[in-house]
């Protein structure tokens, strides 16, 4: 039985559009520190690209040799904010 993946709120530090392995973002998360995420449509769930300073939600976090990577990323929504306030 697979357990539910935890979601982490993070803030985008920078977006790299011409990386060696494609476009990706670098975000800062309070719990994990720096987390990268691809801007490929399989990972980035939105039509618009994120910008530095944008709040996002990261999930399916994996530890890689060079640090943490999110396998799913999307913008924060009002529902996310409501759920976070209820959990506090």
N, C-alpha and C positions, 0 to 999 in steps of 0.2 A: 504494500500500500504506500503510495507516494504522499508525503506530507505537503501541505500548502507552502508555497514559496513566500518568504518574507519580502515585503516591499520596503525600500529605503528612499527617503526624500534626499535630494542632493541639489547642488547649484552648479550650473555649467561654468567652468573656468575658461575653456577655449574650445573652438571647433577647428579641426584640421581637415581641409578639403582635398588635399593632395598627398595623403599619407602613403607610405610604401605598400600597405595592404588595403588601401581605399580610404574613404572619408570616415572620420570618427570624432567623437567628442571626449573631453576630459572634464569630469565633474568632481566636486568635493562633497563628501558625505561625512556627517558628524560621527557616525558609528564606525565607518570603514576607512576614512581618509580619501585618497585619490582612487577613483574608479573610472575606467574607460568604457566606452560603448560605441559600437559601429553605427554609422548612419545608413547602412544597408536596410532595405525595407523589411527584412526578416527580424531585425533587432529594433530599429527606430519605428515606432508604431504610428507616427503622425505624418501628415502631408507636408507641413512646414518644418524647416530645419530649426534647431534650437540656436539661441544666441547666448553669448556670455552673460551671466547674471540671471538666466532663466532657471526657474525651479522645475525639477523633473522628478519622476519616480523611476527607480531602477529595481529590477528583480532578476531572478535566476542568476545570482552572483556566483562567479567561479574564480577560484584562485589560479592565476597563471604565473609563470616564472617571473614576469616583470611586475606583478601586482594583481589587483582585483579587476575583473571584467564583468559587465552586465550583459546578459543574453537577451534582455527585454528592457526597453526604455521608452518613456512617453512623458508628455507634459503633466504637471499637477492639475487636478480639476477641483472645483468646489466640493465635490463629494469626498475627495481625498482629505480635504481640510476638515470637513465635518466628522469623518471617521477618526481622524487623528485627535480631534478635540474630545470625542466620546471616549477614547482609550486613555486619556490623561486623568 
